[in-house]
Each structure stands twice: as structure tokens, then as C-alpha cells.
């Protein structure tokens, strides 16, 4: 049975969401218990941003320079704004306090995971650049502050990734490798994840091809390190990598993931968007072809945000129904795992958090998704290499008298479940007044009028079209829209099993 879930827990969430000064080791252990008996096969525990969330001896921990008696106005937090300062103080204090108690989250979570039959992994962010617009921010490490010459771009600043480390420098590679070595020595885990998608840009623009050779050599060095420790641990230590959703973009950014797989350097590959949206049309089939002949597990990465196109101002969270749609599609296309990033048990989480237990028990297998309401929403790819031609399907401009086509993959076709195409307008008259006709796989769909759509949804009106049963099939579906008057469409989805009510 293909499937199961991989869940990533970031390095700040637990400290931010648990602020009980009297927290005990048993309470720390209990965090893992919510994943027992679910489809979560691997818990991937992130231990760092630019600083570590444990008492590292090779990098500064997040509480380095922190005065627990200094209050919110202490020097470490001086550059943080008033709205940020209280939260920063609270979570850094919590991390410091647990360390002073001798409670190591990761050590305890690893042990508890094994007791519950969950595979414990550690994830290392390979180039985290949160808040680099503020050179004095409390998250930054000493090397980044003192060595601006080691950054991707000097002399200008437009995006956070401009100030990412440049892996073309030996010092940068050595700096990150020593953290990996310490983690492997400190924690007895089943696997290490190299998270190259935090933040995805690792070389000076124009040097990504040379960078691909460098990162392959780096990955090989990590694999050799794990091989050495396997003898000491007495069990396999797997290696995973998180890379961009499309092979050509991954390679153009210096991440030759297919080569890593063919050389036997990695055991798992996570393909994923960055952050701006879940990407519902990742080319899983192409990745499977590139991995042919290897034993590499392919995981489809789901982000928690959902947006229809880059210029959309709406930032909404996924729900159980939208995750069901994406998971059903990716598993049907050949993914071995569904990987959840930013799907935590509070704060950074799905919109309908009361459905979190259902998500953990459903989203990893086609068998447990089958027959349940799901939504298949058109989104886009949010990561592109410098100079690479980028594209997004929406918004779609429909000229009068001309049809436009949109392709959506739904996985398995519904079995005795009603289905509807939902379309949101950006401008123009209402779809009915525009003389709109909608076809699915060449079959005319019946006009269903304006509908009320639960979030996530567009800002404007949404119109529905009933899909004939005989029009649906497994896999890709082509929606064709033609109108007698000019309109622009900003939202398109296929909803299955739970239809939006009349407006």
C-alpha cells in the first residue's frame, strides 16, 4: 500500500507554543504521542535556523547572548520591533530554560518516537535566511554577521535570498558540515535530512552549474559520514534531501538530485514548493522516471499556504479537503510519501485545525482518502532559478469567442460522488451574462449558478458547473472555458463530494 506521512516539526514551534515555566520531561515526551497510531511514519525534527535550538558547541544556540533576567529590552532583542519582542523573549527564554533543566527536546523525542513505532529523523536547514533584512536580528549567527563576503550577493539587497550563504566558499561548506557532524554524533536517529529549500538559493547568480558539482561532492561527504556512524550505531542512517518541485529548476539552482539518487547518496527525496503556496501540479511522473533503477523514496511536499497565482493578495491556509485533493493526486501519480511542512499542531497550521487528527489518519494513503470530499485547486510553482522563465496558469484572460484550457489532476475519479467545476471571476460581467460555456474533457457542464465557497476561496464571486458522471476519469482533466464577452478568471477548481451551496 503506497503512502504514509512524513511530518516536519520546525525548530521554533514547540518553544513558541508551550510557555509553561514548569514544563516537565514527561510533558515534552507527550508531544510525540499525538502522532502515535496515525499514518505518520517519520517525524523529521528540525534543529536549526541560523542558530540551533539545542546546546550546540559548534554553532551558537538561539539563547547565545541572552540574559534571562534582562527582560524584553535587553541588547540581544534591541532591533526587534515591539510586536515581535515579547514573543521572541518568551520562546528564547523557554529554550534556555529547558536547556538549563537538562531537557533536550530532540533526544527525548527521538526516544519517544521509537517507543511508539515512529521513525525519528533530524532535519538541518542548509541556508536559513529569516529576517536578514535586519543585520542585527537575534536569529543571526556570528559568521553571517562578520563575513558578508561569504554571501551570494554583495552590494545590493532586494530579497532575503540575496544574503544567503554562498556554498561556493569552502568556509561555508565547512561551517555547515560541522553542524551535521555534531548532530550525527549527538543524536541516534534513523535519518538526516538536508533541507536545501530553506531557502533554496546557494550560489552566486551564474555559478549554479559549478555549484551542482560542489553540492554533489558535499552530499557524498555527508553520506560517508553517515556510513562511518552506521558502524557505531549498529543500524542504517538514511539521508534525505528537500529540493524544488521541478527537476529543471532544482538542477538550475545547483541541486542535482537525480545524480545524488543515481550515485546512491540519498535514500529519500522530497520535492516541494518553498512557502508561498501548496503546488498542486508537481511533475511526480518525471521525478519517478529520473529515479528509475534506484531505491530512493519519493515524497511529495505539501506547504500549508495556498494561493492561486503569484500576484494574488490572498494568503490562506489549506484545509483537510484541499490536502485530500493534493495528496490523492500525488499518490496516484506515483509519490511514495506525502510530506507535511508547516502542518504543526498549533500556530503555523492548517485552517481547520480541529481536523488535524483526521489529516494525520487520512492523507497518507489513497485507501483512506477514497470516498471523502476533496478539492483540487489550481495553484502555481513558487521557486525559479535566476533567469529561468517562470509561469503560472492563473489568471486566465478569456477573449470573446475564444476558448481557454486549464488542466487539473484529480488522482482517482470519484465513485458515485457528485463533482463540480468552480470558477472565480477577476473582472468582467458575471459568467452567465458573458455567455460562458464550460467543458470537461469535451463534455458540456451544466450551469449551476453562483456558489458560496468556504475558505480557501477567491475574493469575488464564484460560479459552479455540474460535471456529468461520464465526463470524469482518473488522472488529468482538461477544463475548457469559452465566453461571448471578455472576462478574466482568477480561481479554478474541481470539487468532489461536497459541493458549494447556492449563493
Buried (B, 14 or more C-beta within 10 A) or exposed (E): EEBBBBBBBBBBBBBBBBEEEEBEBEEBBEBBEEBEEBBBBBBBBBBBBBBBBBBBEEBBBBBBBBEEEBEBEBEBBEBBEEEBBEBBBBBBBBBBBBBEEEBBBBBBBBEBBBEBEBBBBBBBBBBBBBBBEBEEBBBBBEBBEEBEEBBBBEEEEEBBBBBBBBBBBEEBBEBBBBBBBBBBEBBBBBBBBBBBBBBBBBBBEEBBEEBBEBBBEBBBBBBEBBEEBEEEBEEEBBBBBBBBBBBEBBBBBBBBBBBBBBBEBBBBBBBBBBBBBBBBBBBBEBBBEBBEEBEBBBBBBBBBBBBBBEEBEBEBBBBBBBBBBBBBBBBBBBBBBBBBBBBBBEEBBBBBBEBBEBBBBBBBBBEBBBBBBBBBBBBBBBBBBBEBEEEBBBBBEBEEEEEBEBEBBBBBBBEEBEBBBBBBBBEBBEBEEBBBBBBBBEBEBEBBEBBEBEEBBBEEBBBBBBBEEEBBEEEEBEBBBBBBBBBBBBBBBBBBBBBBEEE
